[in-house]
Amino acid sequence: MTTFLSREVREGLEAARIAALRKASRLRVQVGDDIYPVLALWKNGFSVATEDASHLRGLVDLYEGANHLYQCLIVASEAEAGEMRYEFKRLTQAHDAPPLDFYRDPGAPVGLIPRL
């Protein structure tokens, strides 16, 4: 038995799948002032809906909610089933403070109490 779906039904199913992925994901990519929801993230890249961002390239920031996770250098990989896939050329974890260039003793005092 073969199953044949009309073009309209296939497009509707694809749109519903993309909408469900958008709703479930908290991840987003920020390029300058533009923000795009991420549909999926894996070790070597991520995917975005083709109608949202089909031509991303270069340095982008990856967020989960308000948390800055990574700064990424990306290239477009392939478009498949309504998703544009991007691969990481570089993936750097974001930190909230600059790295220290000296050893900080964990037992050292946090601050000094001034004399009155």
C-alpha positions in Angstrom: 0.0 0.0 0.0 1.4 3.4 -0.9 0.6 6.6 0.8 0.3 9.8 -1.2 -0.1 13.2 0.4 -1.0 16.2 -1.6 1.4 19.1 -1.8 -0.8 21.3 0.5 -1.0 18.6 3.2 2.8 18.1 3.1 3.4 21.8 3.4 1.0 22.0 6.3 2.7 19.1 8.1 6.1 20.8 7.6 4.8 24.1 8.9 3.3 22.4 12.0 6.6 20.6 12.7 8.6 23.8 12.4 6.2 25.7 14.7 6.4 22.9 17.3 10.2 23.1 17.2 10.1 26.9 17.6 7.8 26.7 20.6 9.8 24.0 22.4 13.2 25.7 22.0 14.5 28.4 24.3 17.7 28.8 22.2 18.2 31.9 20.0 20.9 33.3 17.8 21.7 37.0 17.9 23.4 38.7 14.9 23.8 42.4 15.7 20.3 43.5 16.7 18.5 40.7 14.9 17.4 37.6 16.9 16.4 34.3 15.4 15.0 31.2 17.2 17.1 28.1 17.1 15.2 24.9 16.2 17.9 22.4 17.1 21.5 22.4 18.5 24.0 19.6 18.2 27.8 19.3 18.8 28.9 20.7 15.5 26.1 23.2 14.7 22.5 24.3 14.9 19.5 24.8 12.7 17.2 27.8 12.1 13.9 28.0 10.1 14.7 28.9 6.5 12.1 31.7 6.4 13.6 33.3 9.5 17.3 33.4 8.5 18.6 31.7 5.4 21.8 33.7 5.0 23.5 33.9 8.4 27.3 34.0 8.3 30.2 35.0 10.5 30.3 35.8 14.2 27.0 35.2 16.1 26.0 34.9 19.8 24.1 31.9 21.0 21.7 32.4 24.0 19.5 30.2 26.1 16.8 32.5 27.4 18.8 35.4 28.9 22.0 33.4 29.4 24.8 34.0 26.9 26.2 30.5 26.2 28.6 30.8 23.2 30.1 33.1 20.8 30.3 31.3 17.4 31.8 31.6 14.0 29.5 29.9 11.6 29.1 28.9 8.0 25.9 27.7 6.2 25.8 24.0 5.6 22.6 22.9 3.9 18.9 23.6 3.7 16.6 20.6 4.3 12.9 20.3 5.1 12.4 24.0 6.0 15.5 24.2 8.1 18.8 25.9 7.4 21.7 24.1 9.0 24.8 25.9 10.1 28.2 24.5 11.2 30.6 25.9 13.8 34.0 26.9 12.6 34.7 28.2 16.1 32.7 27.8 19.3 33.8 29.8 22.4 32.1 29.6 25.7 30.9 33.0 27.0 32.1 34.0 30.5 30.6 36.7 32.8 34.0 37.9 33.9 37.4 38.2 32.1 39.8 35.4 32.8 42.4 35.9 35.6 46.1 36.0 34.8 47.1 35.1 38.3 46.2 32.5 41.0 43.6 33.5 43.4 43.9 31.8 46.8 40.5 30.3 47.8 41.3 31.1 51.5 42.2 34.7 50.9 39.9 37.4 52.4 37.3 38.8 50.0 37.7 42.4 51.1 39.4 44.6 53.6 37.7 46.3 56.5 38.7 50.0 56.7 39.9 51.6 59.9 37.4 53.9 61.6 
